[in-house]
Amino acid sequence: MSPVPAAASPDLEPVPAEEIAEIRDLTVDWFVGHARDLPWRAEDRTPYGVLVSEVMLQQTPVVRVEPAWRAWMTRWPTPADLAAAAPADVLRAWDRLGYPRRALRLRDCARAVVERHGGELPTDDTELRALPGIGEYTAAAVRAFAHGLRSTVLDTNVRRVLARVAEGIALPAPALTAAERRLAGAFVPGDDAAAARWAAASMELGALVCTARSPRCEACPVRGLCAWRAAGFPADAHAGRRRTQAWAGTDRQVRGRIMALLREALEPAPAFAIAAVWSDDVQRERCLASLLADGLVEQVGSDEEPAYRLPS
Ligand code: SF4
């Protein structure tokens, strides 16, 4: 569930209120019978557990997040537990979820929750967004999924569903527009519980049925109201502007290899051990420098004989 940046745009065609209500009802009814049984949705979930799931899910699929989330919550069941954890332990537990800065931000967030809110995640949007690593999307998700409060939860899945159903286009623009935000807001019911149900149901519909590459329209509860389907599935007008996420040979891959080495290492890794993970000296040094700058790695020993480890 990746948050998205915003951009200005003209208004979209308004969708009639009765149609919005019908789309919502069909989606929520479908959700009742099809929602995945995920631990962060259980009755005994905590706001902190929901936050951990949202941060992990930002760039990592559910299948990889679920075991990591369970292990994390067993080890650090409350913000106070995580706040007291050593950064190196947090980074090891993050393991291969990717984008490990998220792990340190989550720990920073836990510390702020303890210091500012007595260890309880706030319900207020402004207070949530003042916490480290919590932006518009995550604050909205925590309000809806943890506290059952009304908010406009607009991740890539929901944006795609609304783009297709209401706008009749294959995929939304690369950056979130103000018009999309208004459209999404029009779908959110006034009642807290109903709004939280719509948030979860629309997101699940995007994740399971209205997927980016191969939507399963035959299984879709709103197929009879879908503007993109009615228009004959016109092609993605923004295709040329979309970034493709390559992996092999990128700095992300090199950073991942260095982090994997240090997660496994029992002692600080000398420079020759770091050199063994990637043969391109310039790229490897650039990546190591960026990991040091991000606080994900620390240097020990002298500049003549440096060694590297996860931050203590
Ligand atoms: S009918 Fe197809 S394209 Fe339209 S919302 Fe359903 S799955 Fe998505």
Boltz pocket constraint, residues with backbone or C-beta under 6 A from the ligand:
constraints:
  - pocket:
      binder: B
      contacts: [[A, 161], [A, 164], [A, 165], [A, 209], [A, 210], [A, 211], [A, 215], [A, 216], [A, 217], [A, 218], [A, 220], [A, 221], [A, 222], [A, 223], [A, 224], [A, 226], [A, 227], [A, 228], [A, 229]]
      max_distance: 6.0
